[in-house]
Amino acid sequence: MQPLWLCWALWVLPLASPGAALTGEQLLGSLLRQLQLREVPTLDRADMEELVIPTHVRAQYVALLQRSHGDRSRGKRFSQSFREVAGRFLASEASTHLLVFGMEQRLPPNSELVQAVLRLFQQPVPKAALHRHGRLSPRSAQARVTVEWLRVRDDGSNRTSLIDSRLVSVHESGWKAFDVTEAVNFWQQLNRPRQPLLLQVSVQREHLGPLASGAHKLVRFASQGAPAGLGEPQLELHTLDLGDYGAQGDCDPEAPMTEGTRCCRQEMYIDLQGMKWAENWVLEPPGFLAYECVGTCQQPPEALAFKWPFLGPRQCIASETASLPMIVSIKEGGRTRPQVVSLPNIRVQKCSCASDGALVPRRLQP
């Protein structure tokens, strides 16, 4: 099966590569974008002489600072294990089905999800049913099978995200595989391990118009009622043990960095007072610990690389980041005033090993 790879939105890290050392130019670019400015404002000492930071501005800055320590932007919770989870159909209306997979304790602790595969068994169509539809051309005998992740919000409303889609023929039968890795990644971001994974499977006609056939209605997949071992929906979870393939946490400050140093988070202080562009503009903070991800990651054995050819080399990247609150001076109408701004994904909170250096994904919207 050729999986449908989706382009999914990403938070933009102001780094040359995820986990790489942050530079003053990159920090400046992020600040200008956040303030929607094209260039650094021109401010001199005269503008700053009578500038006083009000109490409410300081309180806002401190609140953001405290929040940034607890509110991290999480990357994919990556996690050689193989597991199968039996699914069941909650509802079956027309050609749309809802699958429920219990996920509690299904992903081993300290593991990285490499791939999740949904396997559905397409049942053979009886010859009598095919005969009733007459002679079908190869094109009209196809149906579009789409898999979506279904999220139930706290208010009871639903939201779906397209995960995979492929064509199947009514003349075929047997197991069909769908890549649902992104669905499991979305589920992990909810951080609700007791909540099941909901997958909505839809079977639709591929072609519309007056000559379109209803052959898509002949495509049926085995459900929970199928006899044991005869086609019950399966969810395969392929994982890597991060004890062998993960990062080690923070770097040992006493140990020298070598080519064999395992992926870790290294301290890196950004001195804003030493940057010319920040003079008279950035009021707080005078500097901050940004950290960077350094070291190497162990690569899976060739047998696994052959099994999962879509995976690139594992790299040491930032998997959790935090925002950086600032107080900057803004000049408007001849007057200078302080303003609080928060730059997202500036400080590295955690380093991990991941394939292809995947960036931190967009946080799910409520």
Residue pairs with C-beta under 8 A, 6 or more apart in sequence:
1 166
1 176
1 177
1 178
1 179
2 166
3 164
3 178
3 179
3 310
4 164
4 165
4 166
4 179
6 162
6 163
6 182
8 182
8 361
8 362
9 361
9 362
10 359
10 360
10 361
10 362
11 73
11 344
11 345
11 359
11 360
11 361
11 362
11 363
12 345
13 318
13 321
13 345
13 359
13 360
14 22
14 26
14 27
14 29
14 30
14 343
14 345
14 346
15 21
15 22
15 26
15 318
16 23
16 26
17 317
17 357
18 293
18 317
18 318
18 357
18 358
18 359
18 360
19 292
19 293
19 294
19 315
19 316
19 317
19 318
19 348
19 351
19 357
20 292
20 293
21 268
21 290
21 292
22 268
22 270
22 290
22 292
22 346
24 270
24 275
24 277
27 270
27 343
27 346
28 40
28 275
28 277
30 343
30 346
31 282
31 326
31 328
31 341
31 343
32 38
32 39
32 40
34 341
34 342
34 343
35 328
35 330
35 341
40 277
40 281
41 281
41 329
41 330
41 331
42 331
43 280
43 281
43 329
43 331
43 336
44 280
45 280
47 280
47 329
47 331
47 336
48 280
48 329
48 336
51 329
51 336
51 337
51 338
53 283
53 284
53 327
53 338
54 338
57 327
57 338
57 339
57 340
58 327
60 340
61 284
61 325
61 326
61 327
61 340
64 323
64 325
64 340
64 342
65 325
68 322
68 323
68 324
68 325
68 342
68 347
69 322
71 322
71 323
72 320
72 321
72 322
72 349
72 350
73 320
73 321
73 322
73 323
73 344
73 345
73 360
73 363
74 189
74 319
74 320
74 360
74 363
75 317
75 318
75 319
75 320
75 352
75 354
75 358
75 359
75 360
75 361
76 113
76 185
76 188
76 319
76 354
76 358
76 361
77 112
77 113
77 185
77 188
77 189
78 111
78 112
78 113
78 114
78 240
78 242
78 319
78 352
78 353
78 354
79 107
79 108
79 110
79 111
79 112
79 113
79 114
79 239
79 240
79 242
80 238
80 239
80 240
80 241
80 300
80 304
81 108
81 111
81 237
81 238
81 239
81 241
82 236
82 237
82 238
83 106
83 236
83 237
84 234
84 235
84 236
85 101
85 102
85 103
85 106
85 234
85 235
85 237
86 224
86 232
86 233
86 234
87 99
87 100
87 101
87 199
87 224
87 232
87 233
87 234
87 235
88 99
88 100
88 223
88 224
88 233
89 97
89 98
89 99
89 223
89 224
89 233
90 98
90 99
90 100
91 97
91 98
92 223
95 202
95 203
95 204
95 216
95 217
95 219
96 200
96 201
96 202
96 203
97 200
97 201
97 202
97 221
97 223
98 150
98 198
98 199
98 200
98 201
99 118
99 198
99 199
99 200
99 201
99 233
100 196
100 197
100 198
101 196
101 197
101 199
101 235
102 196
103 184
103 187
103 193
103 195
103 196
103 197
104 193
104 194
105 193
106 237
107 113
107 188
107 237
107 239
108 239
108 241
110 241
110 242
110 243
110 246
111 239
111 240
111 241
111 242
112 239
112 240
112 242
112 245
112 246
112 352
112 353
112 354
113 181
113 184
113 185
113 188
113 237
113 238
113 239
114 181
114 238
114 239
114 240
114 308
114 311
114 355
115 179
115 181
115 236
115 238
115 308
115 310
116 179
116 180
116 181
116 183
116 184
116 235
116 236
116 237
116 238
117 177
117 178
117 179
117 180
117 235
117 236
117 238
118 147
118 164
118 177
118 178
118 179
118 180
118 199
118 233
118 234
118 235
118 236
119 175
119 176
119 177
119 178
119 233
119 234
119 235
119 236
120 145
120 175
120 176
120 178
120 201
120 221
120 222
120 233
121 174
121 175
121 176
121 221
121 222
121 226
121 230
121 231
121 232
121 233
122 168
122 172
122 173
122 174
122 175
122 176
122 219
122 220
122 221
123 173
123 220
123 221
123 222
123 231
124 173
125 170
125 171
125 173
125 218
125 219
125 220
129 218
130 136
130 170
130 171
130 218
133 213
133 214
133 215
133 218
136 170
136 213
136 215
138 169
139 206
139 207
140 207
140 211
140 212
140 213
140 215
141 169
141 170
141 171
141 213
141 215
142 167
142 168
142 169
142 170
142 206
142 215
142 216
143 167
143 168
143 169
143 170
143 203
143 204
143 205
143 206
143 215
143 216
143 218
143 219
144 165
144 166
144 167
144 203
144 204
144 205
144 206
144 216
145 165
145 166
145 167
145 168
145 176
145 178
145 201
145 202
145 203
145 219
146 162
146 164
146 165
146 201
146 202
146 204
147 163
147 164
147 165
147 178
147 180
147 183
147 199
147 200
147 201
148 160
148 161
148 162
148 163
148 199
148 200
148 202
149 160
149 161
149 163
149 180
149 182
149 183
149 186
149 187
149 197
149 198
149 199
149 200
150 158
150 159
150 160
150 198
150 199
150 200
151 158
151 159
151 160
151 161
151 186
151 190
151 198
151 364
152 158
152 198
153 159
153 366
154 366
160 200
161 182
161 183
161 186
163 178
163 179
163 180
163 182
163 183
163 199
164 178
164 179
164 180
166 176
166 178
167 206
168 176
168 219
170 215
170 216
170 218
170 219
175 231
176 221
180 199
180 235
183 197
183 199
184 197
184 237
185 361
186 364
187 195
187 197
189 361
189 363
189 364
190 364
197 235
201 221
203 216
203 217
203 219
204 216
205 212
205 213
205 214
205 215
205 216
206 216
221 231
221 233
222 230
222 231
222 232
222 233
223 232
223 233
224 232
224 233
226 232
238 308
240 300
242 352
242 353
244 298
245 297
245 298
245 300
245 314
245 353
246 263
246 352
246 353
247 262
247 263
247 264
247 265
247 293
247 295
247 297
247 316
247 350
247 351
247 352
247 353
248 262
248 263
248 264
248 295
249 264
249 265
250 264
250 265
250 266
251 257
251 261
251 264
251 265
251 266
251 267
251 294
251 295
252 264
253 267
255 261
257 266
257 294
257 295
259 296
260 296
261 294
261 295
261 296
262 295
262 296
262 297
262 298
263 293
263 294
263 295
263 296
263 297
263 316
263 351
263 352
263 353
264 293
264 294
264 295
264 316
264 351
265 291
265 292
265 293
265 348
265 350
265 351
266 291
266 292
266 293
266 294
267 289
267 291
268 289
268 290
268 291
268 292
269 287
269 288
269 289
269 290
270 287
270 288
270 289
270 290
271 286
271 287
272 278
272 282
272 285
272 286
272 287
272 288
273 286
273 287
280 329
281 328
281 329
282 326
282 327
282 328
283 326
283 327
283 328
283 329
283 338
284 325
284 326
284 327
285 326
288 324
288 347
289 347
290 346
290 347
290 348
291 347
291 348
291 349
292 348
293 316
293 317
293 318
293 348
293 351
294 316
295 316
296 316
297 314
297 315
297 316
297 353
298 314
298 353
299 305
299 313
299 314
300 308
300 311
300 314
305 311
311 355
311 356
312 355
312 356
312 357
313 355
313 356
314 353
314 354
314 355
315 353
315 354
315 355
315 356
315 357
316 351
316 352
316 353
317 351
317 352
317 353
317 354
317 357
317 358
317 359
318 348
318 349
318 350
318 351
318 352
318 360
319 350
319 351
319 352
319 354
319 360
320 348
320 349
320 350
320 360
321 344
321 345
321 346
321 347
321 348
321 349
321 360
322 345
322 346
322 347
322 349
323 342
323 343
323 344
323 345
323 346
323 347
324 342
324 343
324 346
324 347
325 340
325 341
325 342
325 343
326 340
326 341
326 342
326 343
327 338
327 339
327 340
327 341
328 338
328 339
328 341
329 336
329 337
329 338
329 339
330 336
330 337
330 338
330 339
345 360
